[in-house]
Amino acid sequence: MSPAAKTRIAILISGRGSNMASVMAAAQAPDYPAEIALVLSNRPEAGGLAHAAAAGIETRAVDHKRFRDRASFDAALQAELDAAGIELVVLAGFMRIFSAPFVEAWTGRMINIHPSLLPLFRGVHTHEQALRAGVRLHGCTVHFVVPELDAGPIIAQAAVPVLPGDDPDSLAARILVQEHRIYPAALALVASGHARLDGDRVVFADDVRVPEGSLHSL
């Protein structure tokens, strides 16, 4: 029996692409259900593009500054995704907000990782938000993308304790470790069809193990 075809994914980045790197490492496994067909950035100078190119992955830069509005930028992105035969879009530190029609066109086929335990602390500066709120747990969330910012149905989460003396940098560093762990695992579930969007919730196959959160002992 021939092996199952792998889902063709595009990873969208705006910077160094540390979560991209974790997916690249996972995708080297023969049984990983996704192949990285394209890495695309809205910033031509993004460090992650060189990393991906060095690994032999096709890269593209679509500079958002060259477009008059969000819709025209999104159209250029769509053209690149179509040309590469992309089936699933993976956002990894992509710092642009899409138009609603673009998001809706990728319903159930675009995922993101956000550095908080959603629905808490949407948007940016999540670690500062968490420290100001005085929460004892903080973490990261993998979710399907919907038009409302950071509001999509949740695929996986991981938690870490907020320690005495934490600042945004120390908290971010511990959470990044968990991002690198759960994003490839959650992506594998979606790419294999074992996790799918059904309306406003995520449905998992009966025989899969959802990535568990990690609460480190204090």
Backbone torsions as a table, in degrees:
resi	resn	phi	psi	omega
1	MET	NA	132.5	-179.7
2	SER	-73.4	148.9	179.3
3	PRO	-65.7	150.7	179.9
4	ALA	-64.6	143.5	177.7
5	ALA	-66.0	141.8	179.6
6	LYS	-86.2	147.3	177.5
7	THR	-71.6	129.8	179.6
8	ARG	-83.2	118.5	-177.3
9	ILE	-115.7	152.8	168.3
10	ALA	-115.7	133.9	175.1
11	ILE	-104.1	125.6	-179.8
12	LEU	-105.1	126.8	-176.1
13	ILE	-131.5	162.5	172.1
14	SER	-125.7	-8.6	-176.2
15	GLY	-140.2	-132.0	-173.1
16	ARG	-74.7	-22.6	175.2
17	GLY	74.5	47.7	-179.5
18	SER	-68.6	-37.1	175.2
19	ASN	-70.3	-33.0	172.5
20	MET	-57.6	-44.0	-178.7
21	ALA	-62.1	-37.3	179.3
22	SER	-67.6	-36.2	176.3
23	VAL	-69.9	-40.4	177.2
24	MET	-57.7	-43.0	-179.9
25	ALA	-64.7	-43.6	179.9
26	ALA	-65.2	-37.0	-175.9
27	ALA	-69.9	-10.1	176.7
28	GLN	-72.6	-19.3	179.3
29	ALA	-68.7	133.5	-177.6
30	PRO	-57.2	-31.5	-176.3
31	ASP	-94.5	6.9	178.5
32	TYR	-70.1	133.4	-169.3
33	PRO	-82.9	3.0	-179.6
34	ALA	-126.2	146.3	171.0
35	GLU	-119.1	139.3	-178.9
36	ILE	-84.6	103.8	-177.5
37	ALA	-89.7	-19.4	-175.4
38	LEU	-159.9	138.8	166.0
39	VAL	-117.7	126.7	-173.3
40	LEU	-128.7	140.4	179.1
41	SER	-133.9	149.5	172.3
42	ASN	-85.1	-2.3	179.1
43	ARG	-123.5	111.4	-178.4
44	PRO	-57.8	-25.9	-177.6
45	GLU	-89.3	2.6	-176.9
46	ALA	-57.0	128.7	-176.9
47	GLY	-62.0	-29.3	-178.4
48	GLY	-65.8	-23.7	178.9
49	LEU	-63.8	-43.5	179.5
50	ALA	-65.5	-38.3	178.7
51	HIS	-61.8	-45.8	-179.6
52	ALA	-66.6	-43.1	-179.6
53	ALA	-61.4	-38.5	179.3
54	ALA	-64.4	-25.1	178.1
55	ALA	-89.1	4.2	177.6
56	GLY	84.3	16.1	-179.7
57	ILE	-93.2	139.0	177.1
58	GLU	-62.8	134.4	179.5
59	THR	-127.3	152.0	175.6
60	ARG	-143.3	147.9	172.1
61	ALA	-120.7	126.5	174.3
62	VAL	-120.0	95.9	-173.4
63	ASP	-70.4	113.9	-177.2
64	HIS	-63.1	-21.4	-178.4
65	LYS	-70.4	-15.6	-177.9
66	ARG	-85.8	-2.0	-173.9
67	PHE	-114.6	144.6	-173.3
68	ARG	-76.0	-24.1	-178.9
69	ASP	-155.8	174.0	-176.4
70	ARG	-64.6	-39.6	-176.6
71	ALA	-64.0	-40.5	-179.7
72	SER	-70.5	-35.7	174.6
73	PHE	-63.3	-45.6	179.4
74	ASP	-62.0	-36.7	178.3
75	ALA	-63.5	-39.1	177.4
76	ALA	-65.6	-40.6	175.5
77	LEU	-60.7	-45.8	-178.4
78	GLN	-59.7	-40.1	179.5
79	ALA	-61.7	-41.3	178.5
80	GLU	-66.3	-41.0	-179.6
81	LEU	-66.4	-41.1	178.1
82	ASP	-63.9	-43.5	-177.4
83	ALA	-62.2	-31.1	-178.6
84	ALA	-90.5	0.2	179.9
85	GLY	65.0	39.5	-175.0
86	ILE	-76.4	136.1	178.9
87	GLU	-106.8	-23.3	-175.9
88	LEU	-146.3	130.6	-179.3
89	VAL	-103.2	131.6	-177.3
90	VAL	-119.6	113.4	179.9
91	LEU	-89.3	126.3	-177.1
92	ALA	-134.2	80.4	-176.7
93	GLY	73.9	36.3	178.0
94	PHE	-90.0	112.1	-167.6
95	MET	-98.5	49.8	173.8
96	ARG	-133.4	144.5	176.0
97	ILE	-95.6	129.0	-177.6
98	PHE	-84.1	158.4	170.6
99	SER	-71.8	154.0	-179.7
100	ALA	-59.1	-42.5	179.3
101	PRO	-60.6	-36.7	178.6
102	PHE	-64.7	-46.4	-179.9
103	VAL	-62.0	-43.4	-177.7
104	GLU	-64.9	-32.1	177.4
105	ALA	-65.7	-23.7	-179.5
106	TRP	-109.3	22.2	-179.4
107	THR	-54.2	126.8	-179.6
108	GLY	76.6	1.9	-177.7
109	ARG	-130.8	20.4	176.4
110	MET	-142.3	127.7	-178.2
111	ILE	-125.4	159.9	-177.2
112	ASN	-142.4	156.0	170.1
113	ILE	-117.5	131.7	-175.3
114	HIS	-122.7	136.4	-175.2
115	PRO	-83.8	58.6	168.8
116	SER	-162.3	169.5	174.3
117	LEU	-88.6	85.8	179.5
118	LEU	-57.2	145.5	12.5
119	PRO	-84.5	8.0	176.7
120	LEU	-73.9	143.3	166.6
121	PHE	58.0	64.4	173.3
122	ARG	-75.4	168.2	176.2
123	GLY	79.8	-148.1	-174.2
124	VAL	-103.0	173.7	178.1
125	HIS	54.6	44.7	-175.0
126	THR	-67.2	-33.8	-178.2
127	HIS	-70.7	-39.3	174.0
128	GLU	-62.5	-40.8	177.9
129	GLN	-60.6	-43.7	-178.0
130	ALA	-64.5	-42.3	-179.5
131	LEU	-67.0	-38.8	177.9
132	ARG	-65.0	-35.5	-178.4
133	ALA	-76.5	-17.0	178.8
134	GLY	74.5	25.3	179.5
135	VAL	-69.8	154.0	179.6
136	ARG	-96.1	-16.2	176.4
137	LEU	-126.7	141.6	176.4
138	HIS	-142.1	170.7	-178.6
139	GLY	176.4	-147.1	-176.4
140	CYS	-144.8	158.5	-173.9
141	THR	-138.5	132.8	168.8
142	VAL	-101.2	129.5	-175.7
143	HIS	-146.2	157.5	169.9
144	PHE	-70.6	146.7	-178.5
145	VAL	-89.4	132.1	174.7
146	VAL	-127.0	167.7	-177.4
147	PRO	-57.5	-35.0	177.5
148	GLU	-74.4	132.6	-173.8
149	LEU	-62.2	128.2	173.7
150	ASP	54.3	37.6	-176.1
151	ALA	-123.6	6.7	-174.8
152	GLY	-74.5	158.8	178.7
153	PRO	-55.8	139.9	-170.4
154	ILE	-87.0	132.6	176.6
155	ILE	-97.1	-44.4	-177.7
156	ALA	-157.3	152.8	175.5
157	GLN	-140.4	154.7	171.9
158	ALA	-137.4	143.4	-176.0
159	ALA	-121.4	148.7	171.6
160	VAL	-132.8	153.4	177.2
161	PRO	-75.5	148.7	169.9
162	VAL	-88.3	117.7	-172.5
163	LEU	-94.1	152.4	173.7
164	PRO	-56.2	134.8	-179.6
165	GLY	86.1	-2.0	178.1
166	ASP	-61.0	142.5	167.1
167	ASP	-120.6	174.2	-177.1
168	PRO	-56.6	-35.3	-177.8
169	ASP	-70.7	-44.2	-178.8
170	SER	-67.1	-38.1	178.7
171	LEU	-67.6	-42.8	179.3
172	ALA	-61.0	-39.8	-177.5
173	ALA	-63.4	-41.6	179.6
174	ARG	-70.1	-36.2	179.5
175	ILE	-70.0	-35.1	-179.9
176	LEU	-60.4	-36.6	176.4
177	VAL	-57.5	-43.0	-179.8
178	GLN	-72.0	-34.9	175.2
179	GLU	-57.3	-46.0	-177.9
180	HIS	-66.4	-22.5	179.3
181	ARG	-83.3	-48.3	-170.5
182	ILE	-86.3	-23.2	-176.0
183	TYR	-66.3	-49.2	177.1
184	PRO	-60.0	-36.3	-179.5
185	ALA	-68.0	-43.6	179.4
186	ALA	-67.3	-40.7	177.5
187	LEU	-59.7	-40.6	179.6
188	ALA	-61.5	-38.9	178.4
189	LEU	-63.5	-42.7	-178.8
190	VAL	-70.7	-45.4	-177.3
191	ALA	-63.2	-31.3	-179.5
192	SER	-86.0	-6.2	-176.9
193	GLY	83.1	6.4	-179.4
194	HIS	-83.7	-10.1	170.7
195	ALA	-135.6	127.8	-177.6
196	ARG	-142.0	156.6	178.4
197	LEU	-83.2	130.0	177.3
198	ASP	-130.9	94.7	-175.5
199	GLY	68.7	-118.1	-179.4
200	ASP	-108.8	24.8	177.6
201	ARG	-142.3	164.9	178.5
202	VAL	-102.2	131.1	178.6
203	VAL	-109.0	130.8	-179.3
204	PHE	-108.2	145.6	173.3
205	ALA	-64.3	151.6	-174.8
206	ASP	-65.4	-26.3	-170.7
207	ASP	-101.5	17.9	-178.7
208	VAL	-112.9	155.3	177.9
209	ARG	-104.9	116.9	179.6
210	VAL	-70.8	137.3	177.4
211	PRO	-56.0	129.5	-177.1
212	GLU	-90.5	151.7	174.0
213	GLY	-70.6	158.5	178.9
214	SER	-118.1	116.9	173.9
215	LEU	-109.4	105.0	-179.2
216	HIS	-70.0	145.2	177.7
217	SER	-69.9	142.5	-179.0
218	LEU	-73.8	NA	NA
